[in-house]
C-alpha cells in the first residue's frame, strides 16, 4: 500500500507553495502509514520528495543541537520560517479586487473567493475592529494613487488605519503645495530664444530645392543626374558645364565677350546737292564711320557740316523737352493706338501649354505690381 501512494510534488519556496506542500505532506504521511515511523525516517522521506531546491535550503539550516536535524517537526518549522511572510493587506486587496470574469459560472467564482478568503484571516478580526478593517480594505482598493498604494502595502500587516490616514493626508498636502509652487513658477514665464546654428540654416537652404522635388541642375522635376538634359550644357553665368543658368548658385558676374575688330579704309565722297542726304556727316562722325586725319573737332568745325549738309531741324537735348514736344505720346491718362487690326491665326492641332509664372525678385515686387496695375488701368492688358 505505501508504495502505491503517489508522492507529493516538489516544494516551491513561496508562501503558496509551502502551504500546498504542507497539505500534501500531511496527507501523504497518513496514506503511506508514516505516522508510526521514527522521526529520522520521516525526515529522510521528506528530503527525498521535496526536490533539489528544498534540499539545498535544508543544507543551509543551522541547528541548536545535532539531533534537531532528525526531528521532523523542527525541520518543518525551519521550512516554514524560510518561506515569505504573507501580507494580509495584499491578500485582502486581491480578495476585494477580484471580479467575476465574463462567462465564469457563479459556483466557480464563489469557490475562488473562498480560496482567496483563506489567506485574508478574516476569522482573526474582532467584533470591535471589524469596522476599521473594512474601511482600511476599502481605502486600499479605492486609492487612485498607485505609488501611494504601493507604499501602504510595503508597510505590511502592522499598519493601522490611523497611520494610513496620516500618510495619505500628508501625501495630499505635499501634492497641493507642489501644485501651488508650479503655478507661481508659471506666473512669470521666460521665453527662451532657440539658438540656430548657421550651418544648420545653410544645410536646410541647400537642400530646400531637393526636398521640393526639383532637379538641382536643370530646375525640372527630380530625376537621375545621368539623364539630366543639362548634363553637357554650359551655364551662361559661371561658364561651367552641367547646369543651366536659372539654377546657377554662383555669384553673378558680368559676362565679357571678345570682339574681333578689323580696321579697313575706304573713300567717302561728299556731294553738294539740293537733295536730302540719307546719312549726313554728323551722323557718320557719331557712328564712327568717318574720322578726320587732322583730328578736326566736328563741334568746332560746324561750318564744314553746314556747308555740306543743310540743317533741316534740331532735336531736343533733354528728356523733359522730349516730353513737352510729344505730350500726346507720353500722356499718363491714355495710350496711343494704331488703326490697324491684326488677325492672329491659331493652329487647332497644337495643344495649349501653361507655363509657370515667372519669378520676380522680392525687392522689385512692389514696383512690378504698380506697373501692372497701371497697364490694367490704361487697358493695355
C-alpha positions in Angstrom: 0.0 0.0 0.0 2.7 2.6 0.8 4.5 2.1 -2.5 1.3 2.7 -4.5 0.6 6.1 -2.9 1.8 9.0 -5.2 4.3 11.2 -3.7 3.6 15.0 -3.3 5.1 17.4 -5.9 8.4 19.1 -5.0 8.4 22.0 -2.6 8.2 25.5 -4.1 9.8 28.0 -1.7 7.0 30.5 -1.7 4.1 31.2 0.6 1.5 29.5 -1.6 4.0 26.7 -2.5 4.7 25.9 1.1 1.0 25.7 2.0 0.3 23.3 -0.8 3.3 21.1 0.1 2.4 21.1 3.8 -1.1 20.0 3.0 0.1 17.3 0.6 2.8 16.1 3.0 0.3 15.6 5.9 -2.0 13.6 3.6 1.0 11.6 2.3 2.1 10.6 5.9 -1.3 9.2 6.7 -1.7 7.4 3.3 1.8 6.0 3.4 1.5 5.0 7.0 4.4 7.1 8.1 2.9 8.4 11.3 4.3 5.4 13.2 7.8 5.7 11.6 10.7 7.2 13.5 11.3 10.9 13.1 14.6 10.4 11.3 12.9 8.2 8.7 10.2 10.8 8.2 12.9 13.5 7.6 14.7 11.2 5.1 11.5 10.6 3.1 10.7 14.3 3.3 14.0 15.3 1.8 13.6 12.6 -0.9 10.3 14.1 -2.1 10.8 17.9 -1.5 13.1 18.4 -4.6 16.6 19.7 -5.1 15.9 23.3 -4.3 14.5 22.4 -0.9 17.4 20.0 -0.3 19.9 22.8 -0.9 17.9 25.0 1.5 18.0 22.2 4.2 21.8 22.1 3.9 22.0 25.8 4.9 19.9 25.4 8.1 21.6 25.9 11.4 20.5 23.8 14.5 20.8 24.3 18.2 21.5 20.6 18.7 22.8 17.9 16.3 19.7 15.8 16.8 17.4 18.7 15.7 18.1 17.8 12.0 16.4 14.5 12.5 13.3 15.9 14.2 10.5 16.2 11.6 8.6 18.9 13.5 11.7 21.1 13.8 12.6 20.6 10.1 9.0 21.5 9.1 9.3 24.6 11.3 12.6 25.6 9.5 11.0 25.3 6.1 8.0 27.4 7.2 10.3 30.1 8.5 12.3 30.4 5.3 9.2 31.0 3.2 8.0 34.6 2.6 5.6 36.0 5.2 2.1 36.6 3.9 1.0 40.3 3.8 -2.6 40.3 5.0 -3.3 43.6 3.4 -2.2 42.4 0.0 -4.2 39.2 0.3 -7.3 41.2 1.2 -6.6 43.6 -1.8 -6.6 40.5 -4.1 -9.9 39.4 -2.5 -11.7 42.7 -2.8 -10.4 43.5 -6.4 -11.4 40.0 -7.7 -14.2 40.5 -10.2 -16.3 37.8 -11.9 -14.9 37.1 -15.3 -17.2 37.1 -18.4 -18.7 33.6 -18.8 -17.4 32.5 -15.4 -20.0 30.4 -13.5 -21.1 31.7 -10.2 -20.1 28.5 -8.4 -16.5 28.8 -9.7 -16.4 32.5 -8.8 -17.6 31.8 -5.2 -15.0 28.9 -4.9 -12.3 31.3 -6.0 -13.4 33.9 -3.4 -13.4 31.2 -0.7 -9.8 30.3 -1.7 -8.7 33.9 -1.5 -10.5 34.4 1.8 -8.5 31.7 3.5 -5.3 33.9 3.4 -7.2 37.0 4.4 -7.5 35.9 8.0 -11.0 37.3 8.4 -11.5 34.9 11.4 -8.9 36.9 13.4 -10.8 40.1 13.1 -12.5 41.0 16.4 -16.0 42.4 16.5 -14.7 45.8 17.8 -12.1 46.1 15.0 -14.2 44.9 12.0 -15.3 48.4 11.0 -11.7 49.7 10.9 -10.6 46.7 8.9 -13.3 47.1 6.3 -12.6 50.8 5.9 -8.9 50.0 5.6 -9.6 47.5 2.9 -11.8 49.9 1.0 -9.1 52.6 1.1 -6.5 50.3 -0.4 -8.9 49.3 -3.2 -10.2 52.8 -4.0 -7.0 54.7 -3.7 -6.3 56.5 -7.1 -2.6 57.0 -6.5 -0.8 53.7 -7.4 2.5 54.9 -5.9 0.9 55.7 -2.6 -0.9 52.4 -2.6 2.5 50.6 -3.0 3.9 52.5 0.0 1.0 51.4 2.1 1.3 47.8 1.1 5.0 47.9 1.8 4.1 48.6 5.5 2.7 45.1 5.7 0.1 43.9 8.2 1.4 46.1 11.0 0.0 49.3 9.6 -3.1 50.7 11.3 -6.0 52.7 9.9 -4.9 55.9 11.7 -1.3 55.7 10.4 -2.6 55.0 6.8 -4.9 58.1 7.0 -1.9 60.2 8.2 0.2 59.0 5.3 -2.5 59.7 2.7 -3.3 63.2 4.2 0.4 64.1 4.2 0.8 63.0 0.5 -2.3 65.1 -0.5 -0.8 68.1 1.3 2.5 67.7 -0.4 0.8 67.3 -3.8 -1.2 70.5 -3.2 1.9 72.5 -2.2 3.7 71.3 -5.3 0.8 72.5 -7.5 0.9 76.0 -5.8 4.7 76.2 -6.4 4.3 75.2 -10.1 1.6 77.8 -10.6 3.9 80.5 -9.1 6.7 79.5 -11.4 4.5 79.8 -14.4 3.3 83.3 -13.4 6.4 84.9 -15.0 7.3 82.8 -17.9 10.6 83.3 -19.6 10.6 83.0 -23.3 13.7 81.3 -24.4 15.2 82.1 -27.8 16.4 79.0 -29.5 19.9 79.3 -31.0 20.1 78.4 -34.6 23.5 77.4 -36.0 24.4 78.9 -39.3 25.5 75.5 -40.5 22.0 74.1 -39.9 20.4 77.0 -41.7 22.7 76.7 -44.7 22.1 73.0 -44.8 18.3 73.5 -44.9 18.7 76.2 -47.5 20.9 74.0 -49.6 18.6 71.0 -49.7 15.3 73.0 -49.9 15.1 72.6 -53.7 15.9 68.9 -53.5 13.1 68.4 -50.9 10.6 70.1 -53.2 11.3 67.5 -55.9 13.2 69.7 -58.4 16.4 68.9 -60.1 19.4 70.9 -58.9 20.9 71.1 -62.4 18.1 71.8 -64.8 15.3 73.0 -62.5 12.8 70.5 -63.7 11.2 67.5 -62.0 13.7 65.5 -60.0 15.4 62.7 -61.9 18.8 61.0 -62.1 21.8 63.1 -63.0 22.8 60.8 -65.8 19.6 61.6 -67.7 19.5 65.3 -66.9 19.2 67.5 -70.1 21.7 69.9 -68.6 24.4 67.3 -68.2 26.6 68.6 -71.1 25.3 72.2 -71.2 27.3 75.2 -70.3 26.0 77.8 -67.9 25.9 81.3 -69.4 26.6 82.8 -66.0 29.5 80.9 -64.5 30.6 79.2 -67.7 30.7 75.8 -66.1 29.3 72.6 -67.5 26.5 70.6 -66.0 23.7 73.0 -65.2 21.5 75.8 -66.6 21.9 79.4 -65.7 18.5 79.6 -64.0 19.6 77.2 -61.3 23.2 78.5 -61.0 24.3 79.0 -57.4 27.4 81.1 -58.1 27.6 84.8 -57.8 26.5 86.9 -60.8 29.4 88.2 -62.8 29.4 90.4 -65.9 29.9 88.4 -69.0 32.6 89.7 -71.2 32.8 88.8 -74.9 35.9 89.2 -77.0 35.1 91.0 -80.2 37.4 90.7 -83.1 37.9 94.1 -84.8 39.2 94.6 -88.4 40.3 98.0 -89.4 39.9 99.0 -93.1 39.9 102.2 -95.0 37.6 103.5 -97.8 36.9 106.7 -99.7 33.9 108.8 -98.8 32.7 111.4 -101.2 30.6 114.4 -100.1 28.3 115.8 -102.8 26.9 119.3 -102.5 23.4 118.8 -103.9 19.9 120.0 -103.1 18.6 116.5 -102.3 18.2 115.3 -98.6 21.1 113.1 -97.6 20.4 109.6 -96.3 23.3 109.8 -93.9 24.9 113.1 -93.1 28.4 113.9 -92.0 27.5 114.5 -88.4 25.8 111.1 -88.2 28.7 109.5 -89.9 31.1 111.0 -87.3 28.8 110.0 -84.4 28.7 106.4 -85.7 32.5 106.4 -86.1 32.3 105.8 -89.9 34.2 109.0 -90.7 37.2 110.5 -89.0 39.4 113.4 -90.0 43.1 112.9 -90.3 43.8 116.3 -88.8 41.7 115.4 -85.8 39.3 118.2 -86.5 36.6 118.7 -83.9 33.2 118.4 -85.5 31.6 120.7 -83.0 34.2 123.4 -83.6 34.1 122.8 -87.4 30.4 123.1 -87.7 30.9 125.1 -90.9 32.1 122.0 -92.6 29.0 120.1 -91.8 26.6 123.1 -92.5 28.3 123.7 -95.8 27.8 120.2 -97.0 24.6 119.1 -95.3 21.8 121.7 -94.8 20.3 121.7 -91.3 16.7 120.7 -91.5 15.7 120.7 -87.8 17.1 120.3 -84.3 16.3 117.6 -81.7 15.6 118.3 -78.0 18.6 117.8 -75.8 16.8 116.7 -72.6 14.1 114.2 -71.6 11.8 117.0 -70.3 12.0 118.7 -73.7 11.0 115.5 -75.4 8.0 115.1 -73.1 7.0 118.6 -73.9 7.2 118.2 -77.6 5.3 114.9 -77.7 2.7 115.2 -75.0 0.2 113.1 -76.8 2.6 110.2 -76.9 3.8 110.4 -73.3 0.3 111.0 -71.8 -0.3 109.3 -68.4 -4.1 109.1 -69.0 -4.2 107.4 -72.3 -2.2 105.2 -74.6 -1.9 105.7 -78.4 -3.1 103.0 -80.7 -2.9 102.1 -84.4 -6.0 102.0 -86.6 -4.9 98.5 -87.8 -6.3 95.2 -86.7 -4.1 92.2 -86.8 -5.7 88.7 -87.2 -3.9 86.0 -85.2 -4.1 82.6 -86.7 -4.1 79.7 -84.2 -3.3 76.1 -85.2 -6.0 73.9 -83.7 -3.7 70.8 -83.8 -1.3 72.4 -81.3 -2.4 71.9 -77.7 -2.0 74.9 -75.4 0.6 74.7 -72.7 0.5 76.6 -69.4 4.0 77.8 -68.3 5.0 78.5 -64.8 4.8 82.1 -63.6 8.0 84.0 -64.0 9.8 84.5 -60.7 10.1 88.1 -59.6 12.7 89.1 -57.0 11.2 90.2 -53.7 12.8 93.7 -53.7 11.1 94.7 -57.0 7.7 93.1 -56.5 6.0 96.4 -55.4 7.3 98.2 -58.5 6.2 95.3 -60.8 2.7 95.2 -59.2 2.4 99.0 -59.5 3.3 98.8 -63.2 0.9 96.0 -63.9 -1.9 98.0 -62.2 -1.1 101.0 -64.4 -1.3 98.8 -67.5 -4.6 97.4 -66.4 -5.9 100.9 -65.8 -4.8 102.0 -69.3 -6.5 98.9 -70.7 -3.2 97.7 -72.2 -3.6 94.4 -70.6 
